[in-house]
Amino acid sequence: MIRKTLLTIAMASISTMVYAGHDAKPETNPWSNFGLASKLQEMPKGDPMRGQDIHAQMMCNACHGEKGESPSRNYASLKGQPAEYTIKMMLDYQDGRRWESYKQANIMVKLARALDEQQIADVAAFYAQQPTENWKYARELDNEMHSKTDRVVRKGDVSRLITPCASCHGAHGEGNDITPALAGQVPEYFVRTMKAYQSKDRHNDVNEGMSQFTHELTDAEIEALAEYYASLGQQQ
């Protein structure tokens, strides 16, 4: 009961901050490979202990859980995300490269702008230190759908110019550098993200890589991929 009350207060505080006024989308240029690499090299080294404090102080845990594990179907899990990816996302929210028209995204814009580069590096280091876990509500795919999905993940589909997901996100969905980990991700968030790339509502991917790869995927394939990755966790 106490935890629920505190969560309600935290969300009310965040909502007040967000709806105090949402600025117009700023003009910003897309990342180039060189520009992003240079910016990441300039970022300070993150400290996971400080990052854990920031995670709590900024009420990140209200949506993303105590250690980055999403407590609901509404928010992304951040456990095990490569630090470079989290840094990129926070910079994208700050600068307007990631600017989506729903409440959670508006919250992230405000929170990202409240942090400096050292704090962003610290919280990114905290999430990167946490092991991924299977999403607790993952639905098991039947054998046929699992086989088809696994093929897309590992082999792609040459006929539709779909690159294997594993070539960037890793054989076990572990991610790499600016490529996010997908293992244990909340299926609803995964689907929402893929649809946003398809519709061009989200376009902060470097060279529009994800927009190209998602274009030919069907709704059924996206949902199957969401469940496939949700069922993956830390490799022992």
C-alpha positions, 0 to 999 in steps of 0.5 A: 500500500505504501509503495503504491502511494509513493508510486502515485505521488511520483507519477503525479510529480512527473506529470506536473513537470511534463505538462507545465509546458511542452516546447516546440520540437527543436531543429536538429540534424540527424547523427552521422556515424562520425558525429555520433562516434565523436560525441560518445568519445567526448562523454565522461566515464560513467559511475554505476553507483552514482547512476543508481542514485540518479535513477532513484532521485529522478524517479526513473524507478517509478516507470522502469523499476528498481534496477531497470526492470519494467514493472508494467507493460507500459514502459521499456526495460532498461536492464542490460542496455549498452551504456552507449545506447542509453547515452545516445537515447538521452542525448536524442531526447535532449536535442529533439532527435527523438520526439514522439507524440505520446505521454511517456516520450514527453516525460523523457524529454523533460527528464533528459533535459534535467540531466547533465552529461556526467549524470547521463553517463552515470545512469547509463553505466548503472543500467549497463551493469544489470543483467537482462531477464526474461520478461515475466509475462512473455508468451511462448510461441508455437514451434512453427512460429518460433522457427520462422521467427528464429530464421528472421533473427539469424538469417533475415530474408534476402527476398525482402532485403531484411537483414538478420536482427542478430547481425546488429543486436547479437545472437542472444539479443544482448545488443552492442554499443549503440545497438540496444539489447532486445533480450527481456524487452517488454513486448508491447514496447517492442511492438510500439517501437517497431511500428513507430519506425515503420510509420517514420514517427520515430527517426533517430536511427542512424542512416534510417537503418531500422526504418528500412529493416522494419518496412517489410515486416508484417504485424504478425512478424513484429508481434512474434519478434516481440515475444521471441526477444521477451523470452530471452535473458542473460546467457549463463 
